[in-house]
Amino acid sequence: MEWYEILIMILAVILLMSIFFLGFRILRYKNTKKIISNIIKEKYPDINLKMYKQDNIYQFEFETDKRYLIKLLDINPKNEVIITNSEKVVINDDIKGWKRSTKPNFVAGIKEFIKMKNAIKIVLIYPDCHNITKYINESDVFLAAKFQKIDGLYYIRFGELIEFLNKQ
């Protein structure tokens, strides 16, 4: 085999792996949306549930006597959600090695999501997370309590969604 044939084979394998990974992520996201929509429709069978693309500001919208907007955070259960200020939310994927100098992994669209008016805004953490931490200032932090409203948003774990909706 010539060197360029080996190179072509390597590139073909990388391309196939990339396509497989992308396809897996798309299927997983569609399945996640289906699971969440089934839970919402089970609780509110007569609503009109609107679903949006993954890169929108929010992914679900419905109205009962109140308007609900749900932003989906699909993260590893070992990760931590850090609310640094009212406009910035970070996903920490290295809990033990995290420092203030660590490059942040910001959640896209939070600033715009906070600005949405006349709605109960939920950041749904799917499937779960290690902690939900709020920084008050540079030295003071607290762990968010269950169903605690922080900066106008409810950070709800997927397993607590039904309970949260029942309390509304």
C-alpha positions in Angstrom: 0.0 0.0 0.0 1.1 3.5 -0.8 1.2 6.2 1.8 -1.6 8.1 0.2 -3.9 5.0 0.3 -3.3 4.7 4.0 -4.0 8.4 4.5 -7.3 8.0 2.5 -8.3 5.0 4.7 -7.6 7.0 7.9 -9.5 10.0 6.7 -12.4 7.7 5.7 -12.5 6.1 9.2 -12.4 9.5 10.8 -15.3 10.7 8.6 -17.4 7.6 9.4 -16.8 8.0 13.1 -17.8 11.7 12.9 -21.0 10.8 11.0 -21.8 8.1 13.5 -21.2 10.4 16.5 -23.3 13.2 15.0 -26.1 10.8 14.2 -26.1 9.4 17.7 -26.3 12.9 19.2 -29.2 13.8 16.9 -31.1 10.6 17.8 -30.4 11.1 21.5 -31.7 14.7 21.4 -34.9 13.6 19.6 -35.5 10.9 22.1 -34.9 13.3 25.0 -37.4 15.8 23.6 -40.0 12.9 23.1 -39.5 11.8 26.8 -40.0 15.4 28.1 -42.9 16.1 25.9 -44.6 12.9 27.0 -44.2 13.9 30.7 -45.6 17.4 30.0 -48.6 16.0 27.9 -49.3 13.4 30.7 -49.6 16.3 33.2 -51.5 18.7 30.8 -53.1 16.5 28.1 -55.1 19.4 26.5 -52.3 21.9 25.9 -50.6 22.9 22.7 -46.9 22.0 23.3 -44.5 23.8 21.0 -41.1 22.3 20.5 -38.1 24.1 19.0 -34.7 23.2 17.7 -31.8 22.5 20.0 -30.0 25.8 19.2 -33.0 28.0 20.0 -33.2 30.1 23.2 -35.6 27.6 24.6 -36.9 24.2 23.4 -40.4 23.9 24.9 -43.3 26.3 25.3 -46.8 25.7 26.6 -49.7 27.4 28.4 -52.1 26.3 31.0 -53.3 29.2 33.2 -49.6 30.3 33.1 -47.1 30.4 30.3 -44.1 28.0 30.6 -40.8 28.1 28.8 -38.3 25.3 29.2 -34.6 25.5 28.2 -33.0 22.1 28.0 -29.5 21.5 29.4 -28.4 18.0 28.2 -25.3 17.3 30.4 -23.4 14.5 32.0 -24.8 13.7 35.5 -21.3 14.1 36.9 -21.1 17.7 35.8 -22.0 20.7 37.9 -24.2 23.7 36.9 -22.6 27.0 38.1 -24.6 30.2 38.1 -22.0 33.0 38.1 -24.3 35.9 37.8 -27.8 36.6 36.5 -26.6 36.4 32.8 -24.0 33.6 32.9 -24.3 30.0 33.6 -21.4 27.6 33.3 -21.2 23.8 33.0 -18.3 22.5 35.0 -17.1 19.1 33.7 -14.1 18.8 36.1 -15.5 19.3 39.6 -12.4 18.4 41.6 -10.0 20.2 39.3 -12.0 23.3 38.8 -10.5 26.7 39.7 -11.6 30.2 39.1 -9.0 30.4 36.3 -10.5 27.4 34.5 -11.8 28.3 31.0 -15.6 28.4 31.4 -18.1 26.4 29.3 -21.0 28.9 29.1 -24.6 27.8 28.4 -25.7 29.5 25.2 -28.8 31.7 25.2 -29.2 32.2 29.0 -29.1 36.0 28.8 -31.9 36.0 26.2 -33.8 33.4 28.1 -33.8 35.5 31.2 -35.1 38.5 29.3 -38.3 36.6 28.2 -41.3 38.1 29.8 -44.6 36.8 31.4 -43.6 33.2 31.8 -42.4 30.6 34.3 -38.9 29.9 33.0 -37.4 26.5 33.7 -33.9 25.4 32.9 -34.4 21.6 32.8 -31.2 19.7 33.6 -31.3 16.4 31.7 -30.7 13.7 32.9 -29.2 15.2 36.2 -26.2 17.0 37.5 -23.9 16.8 40.5 -24.7 20.2 42.0 -26.4 23.5 41.1 -24.2 26.2 42.6 -24.9 29.9 42.7 -22.0 32.4 43.2 -23.1 35.4 45.2 -19.7 37.1 45.0 -16.1 36.0 44.6 -16.0 34.2 48.0 -19.6 33.3 48.8 -21.5 30.4 47.2 -24.5 28.3 48.0 -26.1 25.1 46.6 -29.5 25.7 45.2 -32.4 24.3 47.1 -35.0 22.2 45.3 -37.3 24.4 43.2 -35.5 27.5 44.3 -35.9 30.4 41.9 -32.5 32.0 41.0 -32.3 35.1 39.0 -35.8 34.6 37.6 -35.2 31.0 36.5 -36.0 27.6 38.1 -33.2 25.1 37.7 -35.0 21.8 37.8 -33.5 18.3 37.5 -35.3 16.0 35.1 -36.4 13.6 37.8 -38.1 16.5 39.7 -40.0 17.9 36.7 -43.4 16.2 37.5 -43.2 17.2 41.1 -42.4 20.8 40.1 -45.3 21.0 37.7 -47.6 19.5 40.3 -46.7 22.3 42.7 -47.4 25.1 40.2 
